[in-house]
Amino acid sequence: MSHAGFFEQKRGSPTGLALVVTAHAAVLGALVLIKGPEIIRAYNEPLVIRNIPVPPDPPANPPPKARELRPETTFTRPERDVDIPIATGPAGPTTEARPVPELTLRTEEPIRLARVEPITPAIRREAQILSGNLQPPYPAPEQRAERGGMVRLRVHIGPDGRVVSVDRLSATSEAFWNATQRHALSRWRFRPATIDGRPVESAKTMTVHFRIEDI
């Protein structure tokens, strides 16, 4: 027996050879089944710009729908009159016509209206001043001061023409008012006011002036 070492050729067995062939076939099949990298080709499509029309806006208030008119139904009168049978029988008892009494119209006497006399308004006459001395005496203090003045008063006159009372409306001073009041109550006389000739009480507004030059 020779000692050739590790590199000594060994006899191959049939089983080992079959395993080697099978392993190589499997590797080749796996390489064939592996899909290679897919090559993607770039494709640039040209850009096309198109105008798309904008749809119109819908109307705010749609027009009302037209009302459907239905044909009117007309009725026609039959051309032939319908005969209605009337029952006939024996005539009943006849009645004699009674005479209508004559109507007599009764005339009434005319209505006589009473005569109404027209109402005449009452005739009123205002009081009148009788002739006399109506100017009161000049007050001494006002005369010495040589001052003039005026008194306005309302005079109440009785049915007899005498002054019943006086009301002071305005006066320059107390001296002028006192002199006028005393003189009116004692001296003034009037023809009284009348209504249809009947004397009545009345009132009268008067003005008295005091002047130095009249003294």
Backbone torsions as a table, in degrees:
resi	resn	phi	psi	omega
1	MET	NA	127.6	-178.8
2	SER	-94.4	153.3	-178.6
3	HIS	-109.7	91.7	179.6
4	ALA	-88.6	-13.9	177.9
5	GLY	91.4	-155.4	-175.5
6	PHE	-71.8	-31.4	-176.2
7	PHE	-86.1	10.0	179.9
8	GLU	-71.5	132.2	-178.0
9	GLN	-70.8	133.5	-179.3
10	LYS	-108.9	155.9	177.1
11	ARG	-79.2	134.3	179.1
12	GLY	-87.0	144.2	178.4
13	SER	-96.8	151.2	179.9
14	PRO	-64.0	-34.5	-178.6
15	THR	-66.4	-42.4	-179.8
16	GLY	-65.8	-37.3	178.9
17	LEU	-65.0	-39.1	179.0
18	ALA	-65.0	-37.4	179.8
19	LEU	-66.7	-37.8	180.0
20	VAL	-65.9	-43.7	179.7
21	VAL	-62.9	-42.1	-179.2
22	THR	-63.4	-39.0	179.7
23	ALA	-65.3	-41.0	178.7
24	HIS	-66.1	-38.1	179.2
25	ALA	-64.1	-37.8	179.4
26	ALA	-67.0	-37.7	179.8
27	VAL	-66.9	-42.7	178.8
28	LEU	-63.1	-41.3	178.5
29	GLY	-62.9	-38.1	179.4
30	ALA	-66.2	-37.0	178.9
31	LEU	-67.3	-36.6	178.8
32	VAL	-67.5	-39.4	-177.0
33	LEU	-72.8	-22.4	179.9
34	ILE	-66.8	122.7	-178.2
35	LYS	-77.7	127.4	178.8
36	GLY	-71.1	168.3	-179.6
37	PRO	-65.8	132.4	-179.5
38	GLU	-78.6	130.0	-178.4
39	ILE	-94.1	116.7	-179.0
40	ILE	-98.1	123.1	179.5
41	ARG	-93.4	129.1	178.8
42	ALA	-76.7	133.9	-178.9
43	TYR	-130.0	112.3	-179.2
44	ASN	-99.5	115.1	178.7
45	GLU	-88.9	134.1	-179.4
46	PRO	-63.4	143.7	-179.0
47	LEU	-80.5	127.0	179.9
48	VAL	-116.4	125.7	179.7
49	ILE	-101.3	125.0	-179.7
50	ARG	-122.0	142.8	176.6
51	ASN	-88.8	117.6	178.8
52	ILE	-98.6	116.9	-178.9
53	PRO	-63.4	138.9	178.3
54	VAL	-82.5	129.8	-179.7
55	PRO	-67.2	143.5	179.1
56	PRO	-65.6	153.4	178.5
57	ASP	-69.3	144.3	177.9
58	PRO	-69.8	148.9	178.7
59	PRO	-62.3	145.6	-178.6
60	ALA	-62.9	-52.8	-178.9
61	ASN	-120.1	109.3	179.4
62	PRO	-64.8	140.9	-180.0
63	PRO	-61.3	142.0	180.0
64	PRO	-63.8	146.4	179.2
65	LYS	-70.7	141.7	178.4
66	ALA	-65.8	133.2	-179.1
67	ARG	-70.8	129.1	-178.5
68	GLU	-73.0	122.2	-179.4
69	LEU	-90.1	123.6	178.2
70	ARG	-92.0	142.0	178.7
71	PRO	-63.5	134.5	-179.7
72	GLU	-70.1	143.5	179.3
73	THR	-87.8	121.4	-179.5
74	THR	-111.3	142.4	179.3
75	PHE	-108.8	128.6	179.3
76	THR	-104.0	140.9	179.0
77	ARG	-76.1	134.8	179.5
78	PRO	-62.1	143.0	-178.6
79	GLU	-66.1	-28.6	-175.9
80	ARG	-108.0	131.6	176.4
81	ASP	-70.5	145.0	-179.8
82	VAL	-87.3	127.0	178.4
83	ASP	-84.1	124.1	178.6
84	ILE	-100.9	120.2	-179.5
85	PRO	-69.1	136.5	179.3
86	ILE	-109.3	126.4	-179.0
87	ALA	-70.1	131.5	178.4
88	THR	-112.4	148.9	-179.3
89	GLY	-160.3	-173.3	179.4
90	PRO	-67.6	141.0	-179.2
91	ALA	-67.9	140.1	-179.9
92	GLY	-80.9	-180.0	-179.1
93	PRO	-68.3	138.2	179.5
94	THR	-87.6	145.9	178.9
95	THR	-113.4	138.7	178.8
96	GLU	-75.8	142.8	179.0
97	ALA	-73.4	127.9	179.8
98	ARG	-86.3	141.3	179.3
99	PRO	-68.5	138.5	179.3
100	VAL	-83.3	125.7	-179.7
101	PRO	-66.5	143.6	180.0
102	GLU	-73.0	136.9	178.8
103	LEU	-93.4	129.4	179.1
104	THR	-108.6	127.7	178.7
105	LEU	-86.9	127.4	-179.7
106	ARG	-97.2	120.3	-179.8
107	THR	-88.2	132.6	178.4
108	GLU	-95.7	156.2	178.7
109	GLU	-69.9	144.5	179.6
110	PRO	-64.6	145.4	179.9
111	ILE	-79.4	128.1	179.3
112	ARG	-100.3	124.6	179.6
113	LEU	-85.3	138.4	178.3
114	ALA	-72.5	142.3	-179.3
115	ARG	-78.8	126.0	-179.3
116	VAL	-104.9	123.1	178.8
117	GLU	-74.6	135.0	178.5
118	PRO	-64.8	141.5	-179.8
119	ILE	-85.1	119.5	179.0
120	THR	-93.9	137.7	178.8
121	PRO	-64.6	150.8	-179.8
122	ALA	-68.6	142.8	179.1
123	ILE	-92.8	118.5	-178.3
124	ARG	-115.2	135.2	177.0
125	ARG	-120.6	132.8	-179.1
126	GLU	-76.3	160.6	178.3
127	ALA	-67.1	143.7	-179.2
128	GLN	-120.6	142.9	179.9
129	ILE	-77.5	130.1	175.5
130	LEU	-80.6	155.9	179.3
131	SER	-65.0	141.9	-179.5
132	GLY	161.3	-178.4	-179.9
133	ASN	-85.8	101.6	-179.7
134	LEU	-96.3	-12.0	-177.3
135	GLN	-79.5	121.6	178.7
136	PRO	-67.7	158.0	175.7
137	PRO	-65.7	145.1	-176.8
138	TYR	-71.2	129.2	178.7
139	PRO	-62.6	135.6	-177.1
140	ALA	-60.6	-47.0	-179.0
141	PRO	-59.5	-39.4	-179.9
142	GLU	-72.5	-31.1	178.5
143	GLN	-69.9	-41.6	178.5
144	ARG	-65.2	-35.7	179.5
145	ALA	-81.9	-3.0	-179.4
146	GLU	53.3	47.7	177.7
147	ARG	-108.9	138.1	174.0
148	GLY	-96.7	170.0	-178.8
149	GLY	-165.2	-176.5	-177.8
150	MET	-151.7	144.1	176.9
151	VAL	-130.2	129.7	176.8
152	ARG	-117.6	126.2	-174.2
153	LEU	-143.3	160.2	174.8
154	ARG	-108.9	127.2	-175.5
155	VAL	-106.2	127.4	176.0
156	HIS	-98.9	121.6	-172.4
157	ILE	-112.5	132.3	179.3
158	GLY	-82.8	174.3	178.8
159	PRO	-62.9	-20.2	179.0
160	ASP	-88.6	-1.6	178.3
161	GLY	92.0	-2.4	179.5
162	ARG	-87.1	156.2	178.4
163	VAL	-80.2	121.0	-179.9
164	VAL	-84.6	-45.1	-179.8
165	SER	-159.6	165.4	178.2
166	VAL	-133.1	147.3	177.4
167	ASP	-118.8	134.0	179.7
168	ARG	-82.8	123.5	175.5
169	LEU	-99.3	-46.7	176.2
170	SER	-160.7	153.2	179.5
171	ALA	-156.9	144.2	179.9
172	THR	-69.2	-37.4	-179.9
173	SER	-153.4	168.2	178.2
174	GLU	-67.0	-33.9	-179.5
175	ALA	-63.9	-44.0	178.2
176	PHE	-65.5	-39.4	-179.6
177	TRP	-66.8	-45.1	-179.7
178	ASN	-62.4	-40.8	-179.8
179	ALA	-65.9	-39.9	-179.1
180	THR	-70.8	-41.3	-179.2
181	GLN	-62.0	-47.0	-179.4
182	ARG	-63.9	-41.1	-177.7
183	HIS	-69.8	-37.4	-179.6
184	ALA	-67.5	-41.5	-178.0
185	LEU	-71.2	-27.6	-175.4
186	SER	-102.0	-28.3	-170.3
187	ARG	-115.5	-28.6	-171.8
188	TRP	-76.0	137.8	177.3
189	ARG	-133.7	144.0	-177.2
190	PHE	-132.4	155.8	165.1
191	ARG	-82.6	119.5	-170.8
192	PRO	-65.4	158.5	174.9
193	ALA	-72.3	151.6	-178.0
194	THR	-133.6	151.0	172.2
195	ILE	-124.2	112.9	-174.8
196	ASP	55.0	39.3	177.4
197	GLY	84.7	-3.2	-179.1
198	ARG	-98.6	124.9	-178.3
199	PRO	-67.8	137.6	-179.5
200	VAL	-136.1	165.8	176.8
201	GLU	-77.0	147.0	-177.5
202	SER	-151.2	177.9	178.6
203	ALA	-136.0	151.3	-176.7
204	LYS	-146.7	136.0	178.5
205	THR	-95.8	131.1	-176.7
206	MET	-134.1	159.5	179.4
207	THR	-130.9	130.3	-179.2
208	VAL	-114.9	129.9	179.8
209	HIS	-109.1	140.0	175.5
210	PHE	-116.5	119.2	-179.3
211	ARG	-128.5	137.8	-179.8
212	ILE	-65.7	-37.0	-177.1
213	GLU	-70.1	-14.7	180.0
214	ASP	-87.0	-5.5	-178.2
215	ILE	-76.3	NA	NA
